[in-house]
Amino acid sequence: MYLARTLREIATSLLPDGARPGAVVHVLDLEIPNDLDAIDLVNERFNDFAEQFHVPAAVRRSFNIALDDLINNVISYAYDDTDPHVIGVVLRLDLEALECAIADDGRAYDPFAAEAPDIDLDLDERDIGGLGVHLVRSLMDEVSYERRDGKNVVTLRKRLAEPGSEP
């Protein structure tokens, strides 16, 4: 339960400093095993959450892609062993944005530290990897990474409407 408590604290810390008291906030808090089959569960639960709280379709699609890629990367590359591990996923929806924190206890790795891949190169000239994270960066309004309490914590934020438009 330590991980769940830590993730709730992370989700709470995602609130912008200027958040309005009393703003509507909905939270989806998941703990999944480091098993690729769990990605389908995350997307299913997220889609139910998004539908229930009327998350715009474009935001929903962006998060489906981001969750799929980032969780796949954690499961596939974060661990040096075959032991079971827990990955925490917390999504927080308010009146302005959808935010997400993904936490794992794998080896320290900042997915956003690498330079963006050169997408103008031919496929056979390009380095392998990095396209998914590049896509996540381009889909989200904000992305960040930190190592907190021995955990990798990736946070994502996407506004529900473009600046200057109606939600």
C-alpha positions in Angstrom: 0.0 0.0 0.0 3.0 2.3 0.3 3.1 2.7 -3.5 -0.6 3.5 -3.6 -0.2 6.1 -0.9 2.8 7.6 -2.6 0.9 7.8 -5.9 -2.0 9.5 -4.3 0.4 12.1 -2.9 1.9 12.5 -6.4 -1.6 12.9 -8.0 -2.4 15.5 -5.4 0.9 17.3 -6.1 -0.1 17.6 -9.8 -2.6 20.3 -8.9 -1.4 23.6 -10.3 -0.5 26.1 -7.6 -3.4 28.3 -8.8 -6.1 25.6 -8.7 -9.4 26.8 -7.7 -10.7 25.5 -4.3 -13.7 23.3 -4.9 -12.8 22.5 -8.5 -14.3 19.2 -9.7 -11.7 16.5 -9.4 -12.0 12.9 -10.4 -9.3 10.4 -9.8 -8.6 6.9 -11.2 -6.0 5.1 -9.2 -4.7 1.8 -10.5 -2.0 -0.7 -9.5 -1.0 -3.2 -12.2 1.5 -6.0 -12.5 4.5 -5.7 -14.8 2.8 -7.9 -17.4 2.0 -6.6 -20.9 -1.5 -8.0 -20.6 -2.2 -5.3 -17.9 -2.0 -2.5 -20.6 -5.4 -3.6 -21.9 -6.8 -3.3 -18.4 -5.4 0.2 -18.0 -6.8 1.3 -21.3 -10.2 -0.3 -20.5 -10.4 1.3 -17.1 -9.2 4.7 -18.5 -11.8 4.6 -21.3 -14.6 3.9 -18.8 -13.3 6.8 -16.6 -13.0 9.1 -19.6 -16.5 8.2 -20.9 -18.1 8.6 -17.4 -16.6 12.1 -17.0 -16.9 13.2 -20.7 -13.3 13.6 -21.5 -13.0 14.9 -25.1 -12.3 12.2 -27.7 -9.0 13.8 -28.8 -7.7 13.9 -25.2 -8.8 10.3 -24.7 -7.0 9.1 -27.8 -3.8 11.0 -26.8 -3.8 9.4 -23.4 -4.5 5.9 -24.9 -1.4 6.2 -27.0 0.7 7.7 -24.2 -0.4 5.1 -21.6 0.2 2.2 -24.0 3.7 3.4 -25.0 5.0 4.4 -21.5 3.6 1.4 -19.6 4.9 -0.9 -22.4 8.4 0.6 -22.0 8.3 0.2 -18.2 7.2 -3.4 -18.4 9.7 -4.2 -21.2 12.8 -2.4 -20.1 12.7 -1.1 -16.4 13.5 -4.3 -14.6 16.6 -6.4 -14.3 14.8 -9.4 -13.0 11.7 -11.5 -13.7 10.1 -10.9 -10.3 6.6 -9.4 -10.0 6.5 -5.6 -9.7 3.7 -3.2 -9.2 3.3 -0.2 -11.5 1.1 2.6 -10.3 -1.1 4.7 -12.6 -3.0 7.7 -11.3 -5.2 9.9 -13.5 -6.6 13.1 -12.3 -9.3 15.1 -14.1 -10.4 18.6 -13.2 -12.3 21.3 -15.1 -9.2 22.3 -17.2 -7.0 19.3 -17.7 -6.3 15.6 -17.5 -3.1 14.6 -15.7 -1.4 11.3 -15.1 1.4 10.0 -12.9 3.0 6.6 -13.8 5.3 5.2 -11.1 7.5 2.1 -11.1 10.3 0.7 -9.0 12.5 -0.1 -12.0 16.0 1.2 -12.5 16.2 5.0 -12.8 15.4 6.2 -16.3 14.2 9.5 -17.7 12.4 8.8 -20.9 12.3 12.5 -21.8 16.1 13.1 -21.4 17.0 11.7 -24.8 17.0 14.0 -27.8 14.1 13.7 -30.1 14.7 11.3 -33.0 15.4 12.7 -36.4 12.2 11.8 -38.2 13.4 13.1 -41.5 16.0 10.3 -41.9 15.1 7.3 -43.9 14.1 4.3 -41.8 17.3 2.4 -42.4 19.3 5.4 -41.3 17.4 6.0 -38.1 18.4 4.7 -34.6 16.0 2.1 -33.2 13.7 3.4 -30.5 12.6 6.8 -29.2 9.6 7.3 -31.6 7.0 6.4 -29.0 8.3 8.8 -26.4 8.6 11.5 -29.1 5.0 10.9 -30.0 4.0 11.1 -26.3 5.9 14.4 -26.0 4.1 15.8 -29.1 0.6 14.7 -27.8 0.9 16.1 -24.3 1.0 19.8 -23.2 3.4 18.9 -20.4 5.6 15.9 -19.6 8.1 15.5 -16.8 10.2 12.9 -15.0 11.5 12.6 -11.5 13.0 10.0 -9.3 11.1 10.0 -6.0 11.5 7.7 -3.1 13.3 5.1 -5.3 10.6 5.2 -7.9 10.5 6.6 -11.5 7.6 9.0 -11.8 6.5 10.2 -15.2 3.8 12.9 -15.2 1.7 13.9 -18.2 -0.7 16.8 -18.6 -3.1 17.7 -21.4 -5.6 20.5 -21.4 -9.2 19.6 -22.2 -9.5 22.5 -24.6 -7.0 24.5 -26.6 -6.2 27.9 -25.1 -8.8 30.5 -26.1 -11.4 27.9 -27.1 -14.4 26.6 -25.2 -14.1 23.2 -23.5 
